[in-house]
Amino acid sequence: MTERFPFVACAYARALAARSAAFRRQLEPDARELEDDEEFGPDPFDEEGEASGCFGLKQRFPDRVLVMTSNACFMNCRHCTRKGLLRHAEVVRSDEELAACTAYVQEHPLVRDVLLSGGDPLMLPDDEVMRFVQAFADLPQVDVVRLCTRAPCVNPARVTRDLAVRLAASGKVWANTQFNHADEVTPEAAEACANLVNAGIPVSCQTVLLAGVNDSAAALLDLFRTLQRIRVRPYYVFQCDPVAGISHFRVPLERAVEIARACADRIGGLGLPRFVADIPGSTRKMPIELL
């Protein structure tokens, strides 16, 4: 199993897993990861065959693109959409490849939002992270450069004050991270998020609804309130993607809708994320009530 879906976890993630069953479930391999190959494929969004024609750049929506900066993470989440793709993903490394990505953005004037993803961009040294940020922040058409990283949760020491100040300098960087359970919001995680927020970087959380981790209104409300206390905006709660190897994490749609409605009844709009699903071929993230 780990030959197909490798186990990776930094020291901080392993220590957190030892204390939290909810987090441990996201980290430990499970034999059920091999059960759903016939029903689900490894690449439902056709990222390997993505038709942008630009190495390492993916575009599904008119106003935003995703740039693959890394094919490694501090922890391999067992529910990851790209769990079967990362090791052989097209990753932008050279100056020439990055220049081709910026040229692609310039050739598509509707693009105003660039997501730096992977893998985790913060697996790279600070100077390399800034090379990506600056390349896109320098483009007048780009309003937002999104740093998509789970480092605040799984390796918070990586998010230093110095890096946060450098990231904030352009005035265009936003951080998207992922916390799935209140256990993950440790003092170290809160400090990492504070480094970003205090530097002027908005931080949003994209939670994944996971069976056995957070599939109750009580667990999610605890998470949302905890995130608000550290000034992180609960942004999305995602249904698990239709990807090979994660069906045991998937929460039935009817149950997901029940949870979403229960949360909406008990917390104000500032603490209430949108409950959505990412559907292959869709032009937007779909509210689960519409599915």
C-alpha beads as a LAMMPS data file, in Angstrom:
LAMMPS data file: protein, C-alpha beads

291 atoms
290 bonds

1 atom types
1 bond types

-500.0 500.0 xlo xhi
-500.0 500.0 ylo yhi
-500.0 500.0 zlo zhi

Masses

1 110.0

Atoms # bond

1 1 1 0.000 0.000 0.000
2 1 1 2.727 2.485 0.921
3 1 1 4.469 1.675 -2.350
4 1 1 1.471 3.107 -4.174
5 1 1 0.538 5.807 -1.641
6 1 1 3.733 6.564 0.304
7 1 1 3.699 7.405 3.984
8 1 1 5.327 10.768 4.699
9 1 1 5.122 12.722 7.945
10 1 1 7.482 15.239 9.505
11 1 1 8.358 15.020 13.200
12 1 1 5.724 17.593 14.226
13 1 1 2.966 15.736 12.370
14 1 1 3.958 12.422 13.955
15 1 1 3.901 13.988 17.418
16 1 1 0.480 15.534 16.812
17 1 1 -0.847 12.191 15.559
18 1 1 0.301 10.547 18.777
19 1 1 -1.940 12.937 20.733
20 1 1 -4.969 13.183 18.433
21 1 1 -6.958 10.286 17.005
22 1 1 -8.678 12.652 14.561
23 1 1 -5.367 13.782 13.125
24 1 1 -3.864 10.297 13.217
25 1 1 -6.635 9.045 10.918
26 1 1 -5.479 11.549 8.284
27 1 1 -1.883 10.342 8.487
28 1 1 -1.893 6.558 8.921
29 1 1 -2.178 4.230 5.892
30 1 1 -5.365 2.173 5.704
31 1 1 -5.921 -1.013 3.691
32 1 1 -9.180 0.459 2.384
33 1 1 -7.139 2.866 0.268
34 1 1 -6.758 0.054 -2.273
35 1 1 -10.425 -0.964 -2.459
36 1 1 -12.090 1.515 -4.835
37 1 1 -9.910 1.410 -7.958
38 1 1 -12.797 0.201 -10.133
39 1 1 -15.168 2.975 -9.050
40 1 1 -12.806 5.939 -8.895
41 1 1 -9.731 6.909 -10.882
42 1 1 -6.599 8.649 -9.640
43 1 1 -7.152 11.791 -11.733
44 1 1 -10.834 12.850 -11.900
45 1 1 -9.954 16.413 -12.874
46 1 1 -7.682 15.284 -15.723
47 1 1 -4.707 17.141 -14.306
48 1 1 -2.210 14.884 -16.036
49 1 1 -3.879 15.558 -19.378
50 1 1 -4.597 19.214 -18.591
51 1 1 -4.804 21.186 -21.797
52 1 1 -3.229 24.526 -20.896
53 1 1 -0.167 23.488 -22.884
54 1 1 2.024 25.176 -20.294
55 1 1 4.260 22.886 -18.238
56 1 1 3.230 22.801 -14.565
57 1 1 0.306 25.222 -14.977
58 1 1 -3.306 24.087 -14.721
59 1 1 -6.402 26.088 -15.621
60 1 1 -9.950 24.905 -14.955
61 1 1 -11.640 28.282 -14.429
62 1 1 -11.386 31.488 -16.518
63 1 1 -10.090 33.818 -13.799
64 1 1 -7.513 31.651 -12.029
65 1 1 -4.677 29.242 -12.621
66 1 1 -2.793 26.797 -10.437
67 1 1 0.981 26.504 -10.636
68 1 1 2.672 23.335 -9.399
69 1 1 5.637 24.450 -7.319
70 1 1 6.440 21.176 -5.578
71 1 1 5.585 17.482 -5.640
72 1 1 6.273 16.918 -1.938
73 1 1 4.548 17.735 1.355
74 1 1 5.432 17.812 5.039
75 1 1 2.811 15.082 5.408
76 1 1 1.052 12.913 2.858
77 1 1 -2.609 13.297 3.790
78 1 1 -4.416 10.024 3.159
79 1 1 -7.428 11.944 1.772
80 1 1 -5.390 13.983 -0.734
81 1 1 -6.872 14.622 -4.171
82 1 1 -3.446 14.190 -5.771
83 1 1 -2.313 11.199 -3.702
84 1 1 -1.810 9.112 -6.839
85 1 1 -0.281 11.881 -8.960
86 1 1 2.248 13.870 -6.961
87 1 1 5.336 11.740 -7.408
88 1 1 5.264 12.197 -11.175
89 1 1 3.591 15.603 -11.380
90 1 1 4.882 18.317 -13.699
91 1 1 6.589 20.712 -11.307
92 1 1 7.854 24.147 -12.336
93 1 1 11.524 24.348 -11.400
94 1 1 13.591 26.290 -13.920
95 1 1 13.513 29.992 -14.671
96 1 1 12.448 29.135 -18.217
97 1 1 9.458 27.106 -16.989
98 1 1 8.408 29.876 -14.620
99 1 1 8.750 32.461 -17.396
100 1 1 6.497 30.320 -19.577
101 1 1 3.869 30.293 -16.808
102 1 1 3.953 34.068 -16.410
103 1 1 3.725 34.462 -20.172
104 1 1 0.670 32.181 -20.187
105 1 1 -1.018 34.375 -17.576
106 1 1 -0.250 37.497 -19.607
107 1 1 -1.740 35.845 -22.672
108 1 1 -4.959 35.168 -20.729
109 1 1 -6.060 38.581 -19.441
110 1 1 -9.040 37.188 -17.516
111 1 1 -6.655 35.515 -15.080
112 1 1 -6.389 37.584 -11.897
113 1 1 -5.771 34.878 -9.267
114 1 1 -2.732 32.581 -9.185
115 1 1 -2.610 29.601 -6.827
116 1 1 0.839 28.370 -5.829
117 1 1 0.294 24.746 -4.981
118 1 1 1.658 21.260 -5.357
119 1 1 2.615 19.478 -3.096
120 1 1 3.343 22.238 -0.663
121 1 1 5.115 25.421 -1.801
122 1 1 6.694 25.795 1.644
123 1 1 8.723 22.652 1.059
124 1 1 10.890 25.053 -0.944
125 1 1 13.452 27.421 0.633
126 1 1 12.266 30.960 1.309
127 1 1 14.073 32.414 -1.703
128 1 1 12.447 29.870 -4.008
129 1 1 9.007 30.603 -2.566
130 1 1 9.598 34.300 -3.155
131 1 1 10.747 33.638 -6.711
132 1 1 7.293 32.250 -7.490
133 1 1 5.425 34.908 -5.531
134 1 1 7.278 37.812 -7.113
135 1 1 6.984 36.459 -10.641
136 1 1 3.188 36.628 -10.490
137 1 1 2.768 39.534 -8.066
138 1 1 4.719 41.687 -10.528
139 1 1 2.037 41.195 -13.190
140 1 1 -0.418 44.148 -13.091
141 1 1 -3.373 41.930 -14.040
142 1 1 -2.853 39.658 -11.014
143 1 1 -4.780 40.759 -7.930
144 1 1 -4.161 37.723 -5.742
145 1 1 -1.319 35.245 -5.309
146 1 1 -2.623 32.400 -3.178
147 1 1 -0.120 30.384 -1.178
148 1 1 -1.762 26.973 -0.740
149 1 1 -0.018 25.300 2.181
150 1 1 -0.830 22.990 5.065
151 1 1 2.344 24.018 6.879
152 1 1 0.511 26.044 9.573
153 1 1 -1.191 22.805 10.586
154 1 1 1.406 20.083 9.997
155 1 1 4.741 21.920 10.336
156 1 1 4.039 25.366 11.823
157 1 1 7.675 26.189 12.572
158 1 1 8.122 26.590 8.816
159 1 1 5.967 29.743 8.863
160 1 1 8.431 32.207 10.328
161 1 1 7.909 35.922 10.936
162 1 1 10.632 36.724 8.433
163 1 1 8.983 34.680 5.703
164 1 1 5.592 36.205 6.473
165 1 1 6.970 39.729 6.158
166 1 1 8.582 38.879 2.837
167 1 1 5.390 37.292 1.534
168 1 1 3.335 40.316 2.554
169 1 1 5.547 42.875 0.834
170 1 1 3.722 42.752 -2.505
171 1 1 0.320 43.307 -0.898
172 1 1 -1.113 40.517 -3.053
173 1 1 -0.481 37.325 -1.091
174 1 1 -3.283 35.397 0.577
175 1 1 -2.733 32.097 2.403
176 1 1 -5.035 29.108 2.033
177 1 1 -4.450 26.371 4.567
178 1 1 -6.248 23.277 5.866
179 1 1 -7.305 22.444 9.406
180 1 1 -9.762 19.575 9.747
181 1 1 -10.177 19.273 13.508
182 1 1 -9.809 21.580 16.488
183 1 1 -7.061 19.277 17.847
184 1 1 -4.857 20.601 15.047
185 1 1 -5.039 24.206 16.242
186 1 1 -2.157 23.945 18.680
187 1 1 -0.277 26.902 20.185
188 1 1 2.383 26.386 17.522
189 1 1 -0.225 26.448 14.757
190 1 1 -1.798 29.579 16.223
191 1 1 1.610 31.278 16.232
192 1 1 2.233 30.348 12.599
193 1 1 -1.126 31.816 11.579
194 1 1 -0.474 34.921 13.680
195 1 1 2.816 35.451 11.848
196 1 1 0.899 35.604 8.585
197 1 1 -2.048 37.661 9.824
198 1 1 0.114 40.132 11.721
199 1 1 2.151 40.695 8.577
200 1 1 -1.036 41.591 6.719
201 1 1 -1.727 38.303 4.938
202 1 1 -5.352 37.094 5.021
203 1 1 -5.558 33.430 6.026
204 1 1 -8.429 31.174 4.963
205 1 1 -9.103 27.556 5.877
206 1 1 -10.318 24.927 3.439
207 1 1 -11.514 22.043 5.581
208 1 1 -12.319 18.605 4.162
209 1 1 -15.339 16.757 5.544
210 1 1 -13.922 13.416 6.647
211 1 1 -15.708 10.401 8.079
212 1 1 -14.338 9.538 11.489
213 1 1 -12.540 12.872 11.775
214 1 1 -15.002 15.766 11.744
215 1 1 -18.326 14.411 10.448
216 1 1 -20.539 16.056 13.043
217 1 1 -21.826 19.576 13.603
218 1 1 -20.253 19.598 17.050
219 1 1 -16.771 18.803 15.727
220 1 1 -16.981 21.354 12.938
221 1 1 -18.416 24.123 15.098
222 1 1 -15.589 23.554 17.566
223 1 1 -13.143 23.895 14.680
224 1 1 -14.795 27.025 13.214
225 1 1 -14.852 28.796 16.570
226 1 1 -11.260 27.828 17.267
227 1 1 -10.189 29.171 13.874
228 1 1 -11.973 32.448 14.506
229 1 1 -10.102 32.850 17.771
230 1 1 -6.793 32.760 15.869
231 1 1 -8.133 35.066 13.098
232 1 1 -8.341 32.410 10.402
233 1 1 -11.452 32.613 8.227
234 1 1 -13.355 29.341 7.749
235 1 1 -13.730 29.469 3.966
236 1 1 -14.822 26.102 2.556
237 1 1 -15.807 22.670 3.787
238 1 1 -15.234 20.272 0.919
239 1 1 -16.843 16.956 0.243
240 1 1 -14.102 14.418 -0.469
241 1 1 -13.197 14.387 -4.139
242 1 1 -14.056 11.321 -6.264
243 1 1 -10.495 10.019 -6.150
244 1 1 -9.155 6.471 -5.893
245 1 1 -8.151 5.524 -2.383
246 1 1 -10.307 7.838 -0.259
247 1 1 -13.847 6.428 -0.346
248 1 1 -13.634 5.410 3.326
249 1 1 -13.339 9.123 4.174
250 1 1 -16.394 10.120 2.155
251 1 1 -19.460 11.334 4.093
252 1 1 -22.837 10.580 2.443
253 1 1 -24.315 13.657 0.803
254 1 1 -27.514 13.626 2.872
255 1 1 -25.468 13.564 6.059
256 1 1 -23.228 16.368 4.795
257 1 1 -26.276 18.542 4.112
258 1 1 -27.620 17.829 7.605
259 1 1 -24.301 18.877 9.129
260 1 1 -24.135 22.042 7.030
261 1 1 -27.652 23.091 8.081
262 1 1 -26.956 22.363 11.740
263 1 1 -23.832 24.513 11.605
264 1 1 -25.689 27.357 9.888
265 1 1 -28.254 27.367 12.709
266 1 1 -25.578 27.748 15.376
267 1 1 -22.880 30.132 14.179
268 1 1 -22.807 33.544 12.528
269 1 1 -21.816 34.118 8.928
270 1 1 -18.262 35.200 9.723
271 1 1 -17.561 31.768 11.186
272 1 1 -19.585 29.736 8.695
273 1 1 -17.784 28.395 5.616
274 1 1 -19.474 27.289 2.416
275 1 1 -20.098 23.545 2.180
276 1 1 -19.201 22.585 -1.377
277 1 1 -18.088 19.834 -3.709
278 1 1 -15.558 20.088 -6.513
279 1 1 -17.217 18.339 -9.436
280 1 1 -15.218 17.308 -12.519
281 1 1 -16.325 19.431 -15.451
282 1 1 -18.165 21.991 -13.327
283 1 1 -17.560 25.692 -13.875
284 1 1 -17.556 26.399 -10.133
285 1 1 -17.498 24.847 -6.680
286 1 1 -20.980 23.469 -6.196
287 1 1 -22.933 24.059 -2.956
288 1 1 -23.788 20.631 -1.620
289 1 1 -27.480 21.593 -1.297
290 1 1 -27.624 21.783 -5.111
291 1 1 -26.219 18.325 -5.747

Bonds

1 1 1 2
2 1 2 3
3 1 3 4
4 1 4 5
5 1 5 6
6 1 6 7
7 1 7 8
8 1 8 9
9 1 9 10
10 1 10 11
11 1 11 12
12 1 12 13
13 1 13 14
14 1 14 15
15 1 15 16
16 1 16 17
17 1 17 18
18 1 18 19
19 1 19 20
20 1 20 21
21 1 21 22
22 1 22 23
23 1 23 24
24 1 24 25
25 1 25 26
26 1 26 27
27 1 27 28
28 1 28 29
29 1 29 30
30 1 30 31
31 1 31 32
32 1 32 33
33 1 33 34
34 1 34 35
35 1 35 36
36 1 36 37
37 1 37 38
38 1 38 39
39 1 39 40
40 1 40 41
41 1 41 42
42 1 42 43
43 1 43 44
44 1 44 45
45 1 45 46
46 1 46 47
47 1 47 48
48 1 48 49
49 1 49 50
50 1 50 51
51 1 51 52
52 1 52 53
53 1 53 54
54 1 54 55
55 1 55 56
56 1 56 57
57 1 57 58
58 1 58 59
59 1 59 60
60 1 60 61
61 1 61 62
62 1 62 63
63 1 63 64
64 1 64 65
65 1 65 66
66 1 66 67
67 1 67 68
68 1 68 69
69 1 69 70
70 1 70 71
71 1 71 72
72 1 72 73
73 1 73 74
74 1 74 75
75 1 75 76
76 1 76 77
77 1 77 78
78 1 78 79
79 1 79 80
80 1 80 81
81 1 81 82
82 1 82 83
83 1 83 84
84 1 84 85
85 1 85 86
86 1 86 87
87 1 87 88
88 1 88 89
89 1 89 90
90 1 90 91
91 1 91 92
92 1 92 93
93 1 93 94
94 1 94 95
95 1 95 96
96 1 96 97
97 1 97 98
98 1 98 99
99 1 99 100
100 1 100 101
101 1 101 102
102 1 102 103
103 1 103 104
104 1 104 105
105 1 105 106
106 1 106 107
107 1 107 108
108 1 108 109
109 1 109 110
110 1 110 111
111 1 111 112
112 1 112 113
113 1 113 114
114 1 114 115
115 1 115 116
116 1 116 117
117 1 117 118
118 1 118 119
119 1 119 120
120 1 120 121
121 1 121 122
122 1 122 123
123 1 123 124
124 1 124 125
125 1 125 126
126 1 126 127
127 1 127 128
128 1 128 129
129 1 129 130
130 1 130 131
131 1 131 132
132 1 132 133
133 1 133 134
134 1 134 135
135 1 135 136
136 1 136 137
137 1 137 138
138 1 138 139
139 1 139 140
140 1 140 141
141 1 141 142
142 1 142 143
143 1 143 144
144 1 144 145
145 1 145 146
146 1 146 147
147 1 147 148
148 1 148 149
149 1 149 150
150 1 150 151
151 1 151 152
152 1 152 153
153 1 153 154
154 1 154 155
155 1 155 156
156 1 156 157
157 1 157 158
158 1 158 159
159 1 159 160
160 1 160 161
161 1 161 162
162 1 162 163
163 1 163 164
164 1 164 165
165 1 165 166
166 1 166 167
167 1 167 168
168 1 168 169
169 1 169 170
170 1 170 171
171 1 171 172
172 1 172 173
173 1 173 174
174 1 174 175
175 1 175 176
176 1 176 177
177 1 177 178
178 1 178 179
179 1 179 180
180 1 180 181
181 1 181 182
182 1 182 183
183 1 183 184
184 1 184 185
185 1 185 186
186 1 186 187
187 1 187 188
188 1 188 189
189 1 189 190
190 1 190 191
191 1 191 192
192 1 192 193
193 1 193 194
194 1 194 195
195 1 195 196
196 1 196 197
197 1 197 198
198 1 198 199
199 1 199 200
200 1 200 201
201 1 201 202
202 1 202 203
203 1 203 204
204 1 204 205
205 1 205 206
206 1 206 207
207 1 207 208
208 1 208 209
209 1 209 210
210 1 210 211
211 1 211 212
212 1 212 213
213 1 213 214
214 1 214 215
215 1 215 216
216 1 216 217
217 1 217 218
218 1 218 219
219 1 219 220
220 1 220 221
221 1 221 222
222 1 222 223
223 1 223 224
224 1 224 225
225 1 225 226
226 1 226 227
227 1 227 228
228 1 228 229
229 1 229 230
230 1 230 231
231 1 231 232
232 1 232 233
233 1 233 234
234 1 234 235
235 1 235 236
236 1 236 237
237 1 237 238
238 1 238 239
239 1 239 240
240 1 240 241
241 1 241 242
242 1 242 243
243 1 243 244
244 1 244 245
245 1 245 246
246 1 246 247
247 1 247 248
248 1 248 249
249 1 249 250
250 1 250 251
251 1 251 252
252 1 252 253
253 1 253 254
254 1 254 255
255 1 255 256
256 1 256 257
257 1 257 258
258 1 258 259
259 1 259 260
260 1 260 261
261 1 261 262
262 1 262 263
263 1 263 264
264 1 264 265
265 1 265 266
266 1 266 267
267 1 267 268
268 1 268 269
269 1 269 270
270 1 270 271
271 1 271 272
272 1 272 273
273 1 273 274
274 1 274 275
275 1 275 276
276 1 276 277
277 1 277 278
278 1 278 279
279 1 279 280
280 1 280 281
281 1 281 282
282 1 282 283
283 1 283 284
284 1 284 285
285 1 285 286
286 1 286 287
287 1 287 288
288 1 288 289
289 1 289 290
290 1 290 291
